[in-house]
Amino acid sequence: MKSVREIFETMEYGSAPEETDAAMEWLDAHRRIFYPFINGGFARFIDQCYFESVDPRNGLILARIVQCGEIEVDAAVEAAKSAFHSWSALTGYDRARYLHAIASEVQKHGRLFAVLESLDSGQPIHESQNIEMSLVARHFYHHAGWAHLRNETFIGYEPIGICGQIIPRSFPLLMLAWKIAPALAAGNTVVIKPAAETSLATLLFAELLQQIQLPPGVVNIVTGDATTGELIIRHRYIQKFVFTGSTEVGRQIRLETAGSGKHLSLSLGSKSPFIVFDDADLDSAVEGIVNAVWAGQGQACCAGSRLLLQESIYEKVLANLRHRMETLRVGDPLDRNTDLGTLVSAEQLRQTNRLVEQAKADGATFWQPSWVRTRENLYYPPILFSDIEPSSALAQEEIFGPIVVALSFRHAREAVELANNTVYGLTASVWTENMSMALEVSPRLKAGTVWINSTNLFDAASGFGGCGKSGFAREGGSEGMYEYLIPGWERSLPLYERNEFDLHPRAVASSPRDPRAEGLINRAAKHYIGGKQVRPDCGHSYPVKDAQDRIVSEAALGNRKDIRNAVEAARKAANWSRTTAHERAQTLYRIAENLSIRAAEFSNRLHSFTGAGEFESRREVDKAVERLFYYAAWSDKYDGHVHLTTYKRVALAMPEPWGVMGQICPAEHPLLWLVTLFAPAIAVGNRVVMVPSTRFPIPATDFCQVLDSSDVPPGVINLVTGHSDDLAKVLAQHDDVGAVWYIGSAKGSAAIERDTRGNLKASWVNRGTRRNLFDDHQAQGWEYLRHAVQIKNIWLPYGE
């Protein structure tokens, strides 16, 4: 044993191991065999198969766990289905009491949970106990409040039903809390699957649910590998699916669930930038890098593994970081002085080694601390790469290991370009003493969460989630609650008739018009792209018929090139997203006023084309004018919130436009649907590429004259006529389109959900249901505005 003098001379940390006796006793009490938690108990079935939970420190088997198959998943879903009615019928106060009890029990048994988590995952015990367990309790306490306040806060909303949830192997208990707490608060029931590598703490959580006497079937836990997850995804009775994991698996889920009617939330991979400006507190920034990159051995979707340093401080920060890395301790996760534990599995080790060797082969400068000698088992020392190209695999692909890559930038604009040079968009961290600079850069970053002079801060009050290939939807706060609720009237919507979407326009060189229609329309309507009437790329048009099946006009037949041109025009109109909300409101007011002036003319057009009566036609025009006024009113009032967190930080929840949106209108009410879709979108700063009614496109193309007279900036609203489903496919697959809204058939809705999997853009489809366009609850309001934005949470220092 070292003397006190020797310790003071070296200042080396001693060993501070956490006792594992309680965790081992718990494992032994179960004979190290664990069963799925179904209908309030640990269920045993005939012919069960098992997989092994392995201690990543030494490869020893901790326990054997049931590999759930179809029988177990069916039983879990049936239990959740049986429990849904009674659970959702409870008062908010009653559900809140259960959630509060869960939070209290988590706190009471926090040490046992933390030790078990570190044994199972290799995560350092100080992270498991000091960070993860406090956040788990916080989420259940916070959502107990939402349960109590649901009916008065989310007015008219109801729980979705049975929620299937899959959580990842990193921070598994926290991921469980993120998903179960809001689902139960909203009144849903749950079937959840933990990662096969890290299931034990989840099964201990099941015992906690028994202790508080949560009604059977409200939460069900099935264990197993990816095949168990596939059974959940494909189950017909699950209405909501939530997944946290890799982007590639997220794409497969989007494809598998397309057209199923399931609501979907995806939280996927990332390549988060950590930006340091030359005026930052560099010592704090280096500590921030350690926290961003090496928390959980870098096995976190939000790991800030792309270090962007201003040129003037590049070498200094790297020198300081190397010095700090020399002091990092890799070792036993159960030692409180350990900084880095183990990787979670041998498969993760192989993936990390592949990226490292590829970066070395590409000529990147490789650096490790001097104390690194050999690597044992799943222990992996920290690595710093510099002199790396922004396009290299290590700078583009998610690593999920203790590795950071460093790049330099000259000025703020270049920092933003480098930060956004990725397909992901989950988190970012900005370090500067200039708050004006921080607040200028943060909104321009492609990320769902931005931390200023901080990193890896999470709170139940603040939503968390990404954009691009980091997925969509939010977890936490009011944003996360909406993910588990739907408008109450949505379940009773009627379906469109199948033949309403059978029209497929045929190209024609010229079309004989009915002489009785002469004078009604005497020109071939063109596309409206970039503020101009534009001929179609193919040079063809298609015949437009009135309600009596008479050819009365022609419309441009759009194709892929026309959509590409329209998207490019919308991209060039990016200033619309940056203009003030007041200016957007004034533009919408002008559109409304100019349409009102021409109300009689448009009413006659609708009457002649659609066959609607004069009263119904005028009603449609009047409602379109009213809806434009409505969203003009909202333009400068749909703002964000300031979330009060448990840190000395506030999170600014800022609604951000998607950018370029694709919108596809149905055949009916050609003017009102056009306005209903574009008005909320442009009110909050989006630019739109719209496909008007295929059957009745002329009222929409005539509407371009109203846009011209209203000084709408070129490219803000673009119209491409043609077959809606053909053009919708192009919009759904276009990488520069941020979100797609589709109103049409169930088949077309399914196609949109499939085709958006490429860049995992958000989609909002009607699944073949018909909304009452004159009912303001169904056809305007908060729901449309909410789907027209994504929420960016910017964490700011606040207070003393």
Secondary structure, 3 states (H helix, E strand, C coil): CCCHHHHHHHCCCCCCECCCHHHHHHHHHCCCEECCEECCEECCCCCCEEEEEECCCCCCEEEEEEECCHHHHHHHHHHHHHHHHHHHHCCHHHHHHHHHHHHHHHHHCHHHHHHHHHHHHCCCHHHHHHHHHHHHHHHHHHHHHHHHHHHHHCCCEEECCEEEEECCCCCHHHHHHHHHHHHHHHCCEEEEECCCCCCHHHHHHHHHHHHCCCCCCCEEECCCCHHHHHHHHCCCCCCEEEEECCHHHHHHHHHHHCCCCCEEEEECCCCCEEEECCCCCHHHHHHHHHHHHHHHHHCCCCCCCEEEEEHHHHHHHHHHHHHHHHCCCECCCCECCCCECECCCHHHHHHHHHHHHHHHHCCCEEECCCCCCCCCCCECCCEEEECCCCCCHHHHCCCCCCEEEEEEECCHHHHHHHHCCCCCCCEEEEECCCHHHHHHHHHHCCCCEEEECCCCCCCCCCCECCCHHHEECCECHHHHHHCCEEEHHHHHCCECCHHHHCCCCCCECCCCCCHHHCCCCCCEECEEECCEEECCCCCCEEEEECCCCCEEEEEECCCHHHHHHHHHHHHHCCHHHHCCHHHHHHHHHHHHHHHHHCHHHHHHHHHHHHCCCHHHHHHHHHHHHHHHHHHHHHHCCCCCEEEECCCCEEEEEEEEECCEEEEECCCCCHHHHHHHHHHHHHHCCCEEEEECCCCCCHHHHHHHHHHHHCCCCCCCEEECCCCHHHHHHHHHHCCCCCEEEECCCHHHHHHHHHHCCCCCCEEEECCCECCCCCCHHHHCCHHHHHHCEEEEEEEEECCC
